Structure formats: C-alpha cells, structure tokens
C-alpha cells in the first residue's frame, strides 16, 4: 500500500479502513491512505470514499468526513446514509437534517436507513413536528414496515409523550426486536406508567427477548418515582437472576429506588454490598440521609468517601450542602464551601446555585450575592434562589430589583421564581407589578401552577382585592392548605379581618384540615377585631388539634388576649409556652405595658436578659412604654441608653418618641424638648406629636406651638395635630387661638375622626358616637345613664365639662351632646350583660379626664370591673381605682 507502483484496490481499501475503525490506529496512518486516494484521483469514487467517511465519523473526526463528502460531489445512497447517520450520532443533528434536505433537493431517493437516522436526529433535539412530517413520507414510500424505521418512530413518539401513537406503531409491527421493546418500555417508564411498562416488560420476556440494562434501570426509576417498592423488589430479583446487578447504571437505579421509597436501611445494605467504587452511589446515599435530615450520617458518608480516595463531583457537594440547609447547619455548610473552593468547583454553576440557596435561606444574603455575582453564566436556578432568599427575609424591594434585572437580561423565570416574586409584591402590596407578573405567568404557560396561584391569591388578598382573590382561589384545583392560608392571612394582614374570619369558617365547614399557619392567621384576625369570644373558640380548636403547643400559635393567642384586655389569660398562655422565643417575650412585655403594669413588664424584661434572650427594637418599645405609663423617668432614660451601649441596637424614631413620652407624661416638657433637639436623626411627626400631646396635658403653650408648627409642616392633612393644638389652646384658656386652629382645619379640608366606642354583647358588636341616639335601645340607655349619674354624683363625682368649651358654648349646647361614646357603651353593657361579666369597651381616641373619673366612680357604685382600651393603652377600673393610678 505504501508503494506508489502498486495500484489501489477499492475492496482492499475498504477492508483496511474497517480494520482501522475497530482498532487503535494512529490517525496519521489513515491520513496517508486518504492522501493516496486523492493522489490516484479516486476522491470522487464512492467505493473508496464511503469507507473513509465511515471511519472518520465512527472515530469522531466529523470535519474530515464533511471535507471528504464535499470533495466527492453527489455520492451514492450509501454516502448519504453514512453522512446523515454519522452526523446524528456525533451530536450534529441539525447538520444531519440540513443534509437530508440537500439530498432531497438533488433528487437522491432516501432509503429506510436515511429515514431511521433522520428520525433519530429529530428525536434527540425535540424536532417532533418535523419527525411527524417525515412519518407521513415513510408511509407514502412504503417504509413503515421496516424494523429499524419503526424503532426510530416508536422512540420519536415516546420521547414527545404521544404514547398512544408509539403503542399503535408497536402493535402494528410484524417483527419486533429488543430495541423496540426497550424503547417503548422506557417511554412508558418516563411518563410514570408503571403498570404498562411492567406489562410490556413481561411480554418481552415471554418472547424470549432480553431487556438491556438501560430498560431495567428506567423501570427501577418508574417504581421509585411512583413509590412502588413491591414492584421494584420484584425487578431487583429479576436483575439478580439476569446477572445485571454489577452494571453501574443498574446499581445507581436500584439504590435510588430504595432511597426514594424511604427504605434507607435496605439502601445502605445494598450500598455496602456493592464492590464498585462509583461516586454516583455515594451521592445517592448522601441524598438518602439528607432527606431524612440525618446530618451526622450524611457527613459520615461524605468523610468516608474521601478516605477511600473517591473524588467528590458536582453532584456530591450539592447533596451535602442541601442537608446542611435543611437542618440549619450553616457552620458545616461553610466548611463544605471551603472544600468546594479547594477542589476547584467554585466556578461550577450547579454547585454555586446550591451555595446561594444555602446562604440565602440562612439570611446571609451578602455572601449569597457575592457568589451570585461571580457566576460566569446566567443560571435560572441561581437567580431564583437569590430572589427567593430576599423574599423569605422580607427584603421585597431587593427581590423586585433583581427580578427586573433578570428580565432585562432576557432570562425567563420558571414557576418557582414567579411564585417568589409574586410573594415579594404581596409583601409590599405592589399591586401594579403583581398584576404584570400575573399576566407574564399566564403567557409563560403557568396559569394552572398551584404555587403561583397560591401566591397570587395572597397578593390580591393583601391588597384588599376581595373579588379577584376569591376568583383566583376558586380556580385553584385541587386546593391545599397553602391556598386557604394565603387567602386567610392575606385578608388578615390587609386589615380585612372580617373577611379573613369568614374564609376561615368556610375552610372548617369544607372539612379542610387547618394547620399552624391557619390558626395563627385566624387568631390574628380575631385579635385585630378584639373578638375575644371567637378567639377563645379558635383557641379551643387548637387544643383539640394539638397546635396549642406550637410557639407561633401561642404567640398570637397571647397577643389576642392582651389586645382584648384579658391579661390573666395572656399570662397563662405565656407561662405554658414550651419554647418561648423573642416574639413571646415581646408580646408579654408589650401586654403588661399597654395594661399599665409597667413594673411587671420591666421585671419580665430583666428575666428575659437573665435567660440570655436577645432583646430587639420591639422589646425596647415595650420597655420604654412601660416606663412611661408608670412614671419611671430615670429608668426609662437608662434603658434607652442601654440599647446602643449594651445591646448594639441603633434607636429608631419610635424609641425617641417613647423617651419624649416618658419625659412628657412626667411633666418634664422642657427636658423633652431638649431631648428632641439633641436627636442624631431628624425627628419625625410621631416624635413632635408626642411632644405636643404632653404640652396639651401640662398646658405648656410655648413649646406646644413649636411642636404644632413643625407637625403642620410634616403632616398638614393629619387631623390629630389640629385637634391637639385646639385642645392645647382650650385648656390654656386661649379660645380665640382655639377657634383659629379649628378654622384652619376647615379651610384645609381636614376632617376630625369622630370619637367612637364599641362593646361586644352576645357575640355582636355595638358601636356608639358622642350623644348617640341611633341605637335601638337609645332611650333606655340614656335613662339608665341619668340614674347612673345620680348614683356616682352621690359618692362625689362631679362632671368636668369646662376644659374644652367656654361658658357661652356650654349654655348653648344640649346636655346630651356632652355624653361621650364610652359612657354610652358602658351604660349599654351594664344594661345587657350579667353582673358577673366584666365590661370590655374599646375606643378609637384617648379617654378624656372626665370619662376617666366617671368610670372609676361607676366601677365602685355598680361593683363591676370595667376594662377600657383607648388609642394609647388599657385602663382597668375596679372598686373606684384605675390600673393606671391616674398617671396616663
């Protein structure tokens, strides 16, 4: 062959090239043969070039094959078959399809082998429409009975999910081989049709055809996904008899079967029995222990794997990191991260996506963002993990910014990402953006996705869109707990507590099982409406279902009782909480504070510190308010300073307002003003309003006018400022100034919120306004009130009507115009409720001096406990004494 004098023989060349294909031959040797073919002028001869093309393609020298093909001209049918099948087999499917089109243009008649190859190429790259068109041509030209053509068609329809067609082709085939069976069994298995795939497997055996390892592995996969351990074990027995268990694919599938079916004991035994040092098996065991939350076992496997010299791969690290994430072991996760860097997997997108998820879920969002920004390619999982992390930790604006950046880059979000970003919109009530994402989810084909549906229900409920929330809720099928909870919590958080409780009632009537989150939202709604009796009913239901021991449920129950004036019930709930968290302590401290039990609140705070519970900003609002309500001025200042000096907390506007209240209530108005002027941050309206309120109580017009002026600049439409300013002038006898303040309010179109009081009687709320005569029992109430006034007058009560009205105005007014709403509510409660039941009255404004004195006297003459919750605090009146000790 190397002698130029010896002529080339096409048969000899073909034999030599075939021999080269099956043996390890230096590529340069084949090049020399190719050079001789060219030199002797045979570069257009199919006899010489076809074996050469075949060699190149089978040895992955695709470009050399293409070059040889182009130099040939047209070639024959064998040439086209070799090129099309070779390109398809070398993952150059698009080029194979284009070559087929070129072949048809040149009028070359396709053979069954060409159709088989081109159908396979369409299957690999999901060109299913083209594959179906080619199927029509196959029928037209009479190739539909060819075995290898039918096998490729069965594969095509199995892959695209049209198993009816695949099964039809299979049943019409006159001759089938193991490829036919394996293809259809795998198709059924991939679609989770366990019974059909097993039936076909049994039929295959009856025809004495042996399934290959890939088919058996796919059957194991189907059994695993369906949780059918019994069928899986039967297949395992077959695999043992057939001698397949040493196959690396079978080993992995078997282990996965036992893991997915939660038979970790058998999985571990099988794992120990395998002789193969296969990293895939170790990874499967890591996943197994991870699913069980067995961190120690996971780390034992991970460590043993490295001791045995097996190098972790891109699936090993995510498996162990996910376990660290699920059990909250961030410290161990950080150690694994260090090994990721050492072993060079830091740039791996898959590994990074799991690292981002771990850090994001544990609140280390800066670390997660650094890893995210170092990624060299756009990975949807990493974007989703980052957005979900921001949403989970209430950083809703950051989540929305990142989502916008993602869209600008042209990255299409998946259902998980869309659900997370809708939740972020719900968090900040961004209804407009939420609607846009809703539209986007429909366009993307996720209109029936339950996670997005649940998030949208919550969004519309949070934004007060009752009709839309209900319509979306009705479309979700089947609904789960998350669907109901989204609707209930959404309404509760948007202030639509009545609607939330209505949905909760529907859920119970529908027989749906409520969980911890359901009860938490329902109790919160009852607390917002101060529906004590309904709250107690829900509490009873939590006891029945065992959720009364859940800390989150206990916390909202505690808040419910505190808001409804039942401090003893709140205290009992607090004591019984098995594992108190900072929310539990804060709720109880705040409860004591609002009810005027300042010293108990402070004692509880000291207990909290002794137990090494970390106080937060909310804790200090409760503590400072407690000091304010009982006149502990220096203690309040000391606690305020300890925020930054001992606990590393930077005071916020509400803490400064609390200190102003501490000083103002104690009559130290000048000191309060100096404190405000020395603030390191600009005082907001809350701070100035607190100072103005103190000036009104202590009749300090000079400082009050300064506070009022600044308040009017900050919030010119807030009615409370004008009312406080008007009252300040009234109590200091400056009636002209009072009238000007009221006129200014009218000129600016600001309306005062009318005083209103509520009382619950027999599960119904009754509301009263000043001088109210609209109640059905108005005459009886007013008559009873007259009698009551005589009785309290007999023990020394004198009505104070002169504080806000001058003598002329008092003479012109109807006496009933002075009857404040809380007096009417108390009178109605005394008329309607049994003597043993304490009265619980709520008022939207601060109780005035006169009503406060009147309540004390009434509690004494009727021997009844009266609990009044006004806009600032609770007052417990009993036997002529108030819990505030007249310091309020």
Residue, then its C-alpha position, 0 to 999 in steps of 0.5 A: x500500500x505504501x508503494x506508489x507502483x502498486x495500484x489501489x484496490x477499492x475492496x482492499x481499501x475498504x477492508x483496511x479502513x474497517x480494520x482501522x475503525x475497530x482498532x487503535x490506529x494512529x490517525x496519521x496512518x489513515x491520513x496517508x491512505x486518504x492522501x493516496x486516494x486523492x493522489x490516484x484521483x479516486x476522491x470522487x469514487x464512492x467505493x473508496x470514499x464511503x469507507x473513509x467517511x465511515x471511519x472518520x465519523x465512527x472515530x469522531x473526526x466529523x470535519x474530515x468526513x464533511x471535507x471528504x463528502x464535499x470533495x466527492x460531489x453527489x455520492x451514492x445512497x450509501x454516502x448519504x446514509x453514512x453522512x446523515x447517520x454519522x452526523x446524528x450520532x456525533x451530536x450534529x443533528x441539525x447538520x444531519x437534517x440540513x443534509x437530508x434536505x440537500x439530498x432531497x433537493x438533488x433528487x437522491x431517493x432516501x432509503x429506510x436507513x436515511x429515514x431511521x437516522x433522520x428520525x433519530x436526529x429529530x428525536x434527540x433535539x425535540x424536532x417532533x413536528x418535523x419527525x411527524x412530517x417525515x412519518x407521513x413520507x415513510x408511509x407514502x414510500x412504503x417504509x413503515x414496515x421496516x424494523x429499524x424505521x419503526x424503532x426510530x418512530x416508536x422512540x420519536x413518539x415516546x420521547x414527545x409523550x404521544x404514547x398512544x401513537x408509539x403503542x399503535x406503531x408497536x402493535x402494528x409491527x410484524x417483527x419486533x426486536x429488543x430495541x423496540x421493546x426497550x424503547x417503548x418500555x422506557x417511554x412508558x417508564x418516563x411518563x410514570x406508567x408503571x403498570x404498562x411498562x411492567x406489562x410490556x416488560x413481561x411480554x418481552x420476556x415471554x418472547x424470549x427477548x432480553x431487556x438491556x440494562x438501560x430498560x431495567x434501570x428506567x423501570x427501577x426509576x418508574x417504581x421509585x418515582x411512583x413509590x412502588x417498592x413491591x414492584x421494584x423488589x420484584x425487578x431487583x430479583x429479576x436483575x439478580x437472576x439476569x446477572x445485571x446487578x454489577x452494571x453501574x447504571x443498574x446499581x445507581x437505579x436500584x439504590x435510588x429506588x430504595x432511597x426514594x421509597x424511604x427504605x434507607x436501611x435496605x439502601x445502605x445494605x445494598x450500598x455496602x454490598x456493592x464492590x464498585x467504587x462509583x461516586x454516583x452511589x455515594x451521592x445517592x446515599x448522601x441524598x438518602x440521609x439528607x432527606x431524612x435530615x440525618x446530618x451526622x450520617x450524611x457527613x459520615x458518608x461524605x468523610x468516608x468517601x474521601x478516605x477511600x480516595x473517591x473524588x467528590x463531583x458536582x453532584x456530591x457537594x450539592x447533596x451535602x450542602x442541601x442537608x446542611x440547609x435543611x437542618x440549619x447547619x450553616x457552620x458545616x455548610x461553610x466548611x463544605x464551601x471551603x472544600x468546594x473552593x479547594x477542589x476547584x468547583x467554585x466556578x461550577x454553576x450547579x454547585x454555586x446555585x446550591x451555595x446561594x440557596x444555602x446562604x440565602x435561606x440562612x439570611x446571609x444574603x451578602x455572601x449569597x450575592x457575592x457568589x451570585x455575582x461571580x457566576x460566569x453564566x446566567x443560571x435560572x436556578x441561581x437567580x431564583x434562589x437569590x430572589x427567593x432568599x430576599x423574599x423569605x427575609x422580607x427584603x421585597x424591594x431587593x427581590x423586585x430589583x433583581x427580578x427586573x434585572x433578570x428580565x432585562x437580561x432576557x432570562x425567563x423565570x420558571x414557576x418557582x421564581x414567579x411564585x417568589x416574586x409574586x410573594x415579594x409584591x404581596x409583601x409590599x402590596x405592589x399591586x401594579x407589578x403583581x398584576x404584570x407578573x400575573x399576566x407574564x405567568x399566564x403567557x409563560x404557560x403557568x396559569x394552572x401552577x398551584x404555587x403561583x396561584x397560591x401566591x397570587x391569591x395572597x397578593x390580591x388578598x393583601x391588597x384588599x382585592x376581595x373579588x379577584x382573590x376569591x376568583x383566583x382561589x376558586x380556580x385553584x384545583x385541587x386546593x391545599x392548605x397553602x391556598x386557604x392560608x394565603x387567602x386567610x392571612x392575606x385578608x388578615x394582614x390587609x386589615x380585612x379581618x372580617x373577611x379573613x374570619x369568614x374564609x376561615x369558617x368556610x375552610x372548617x365547614x369544607x372539612x379542610x384540615x387547618x394547620x399552624x399557619x391557619x390558626x395563627x392567621x385566624x387568631x390574628x384576625x380575631x385579635x385585630x377585631x378584639x373578638x375575644x369570644x371567637x378567639x377563645x373558640x379558635x383557641x379551643x380548636x387548637x387544643x383539640x388539634x394539638x397546635x396549642x403547643x406550637x410557639x407561633x400559635x401561642x404567640x398570637x393567642x397571647x397577643x389576642x388576649x392582651x389586645x382584648x384586655x384579658x391579661x390573666x389569660x395572656x399570662x397563662x398562655x405565656x407561662x405554658x409556652x414550651x419554647x418561648x422565643x423573642x416574639x413571646x417575650x415581646x408580646x408579654x412585655x408589650x401586654x403588661x405595658x399597654x395594661x399599665x403594669x409597667x413594673x411587671x413588664x420591666x421585671x419580665x424584661x430583666x428575666x428575659x436578659x437573665x435567660x440570655x434572650x436577645x432583646x430587639x427594637x420591639x422589646x425596647x418599645x415595650x420597655x420604654x412604654x412601660x416606663x412611661x405609663x408608670x412614671x419611671x423617668x430615670x429608668x426609662x432614660x437608662x434603658x434607652x441608653x442601654x440599647x446602643x451601649x449594651x445591646x448594639x441596637x441603633x434607636x429608631x424614631x419610635x424609641x425617641x418618641x417613647x423617651x419624649x413620652x416618658x419625659x412628657x407624661x412626667x411633666x418634664x416638657x422642657x427636658x423633652x424638648x431638649x431631648x428632641x433637639x439633641x436627636x442624631x436623626x431628624x425627628x419625625x411627626x410621631x416624635x413632635x406629636x408626642x411632644x405636643x400631646x404632653x404640652x396639651x396635658x401640662x398646658x405648656x403653650x410655648x413649646x406646644x406651638x413649636x411642636x404644632x408648627x413643625x407637625x403642620x409642616x410634616x403632616x398638614x392633612x393629619x387631623x390629630x395635630x389640629x385637634x391637639x393644638x385646639x385642645x392645647x389652646x382650650x385648656x390654656x384658656x386661649x379660645x380665640x387661638x382655639x377657634x383659629x386652629x379649628x378654622x384652619x382645619x376647615x379651610x384645609x379640608x381636614x376632617x376630625x375622626x369622630x370619637x367612637x366606642x364599641x362593646x361586644x354583647x352576645x357575640x355582636x358588636x355595638x358601636x356608639x358616637x358622642x350623644x348617640x341616639x341611633x341605637x335601638x335601645x337609645x332611650x333606655x340607655x340614656x335613662x339608665x345613664x341619668x340614674x347612673x349619674x345620680x348614683x356616682x354624683x352621690x359618692x362625689x363625682x362631679x362632671x368636668x365639662x369646662x376644659x374644652x368649651x367656654x361658658x357661652x358654648x356650654x349654655x348653648x349646647x344640649x346636655x346630651x351632646x356632652x355624653x361621650x361614646x364610652x359612657x354610652x357603651x358602658x351604660x349599654x353593657x351594664x344594661x345587657x350583660x350579667x353582673x358577673x361579666x366584666x365590661x370590655x369597651x374599646x375606643x378609637x381616641x384617648x379617654x378624656x379626664x372626665x370619662x376617666x373619673x366617671x368610670x372609676x366612680x361607676x366601677x365602685x357604685x355598680x361593683x363591676x370591673x370595667x376594662x377600657x382600651x383607648x388609642x394609647x393603652x388599657x385602663x382597668x377600673x375596679x372598686x373606684x381605682x384605675x390600673x393606671x393610678x391616674x398617671x396616663 
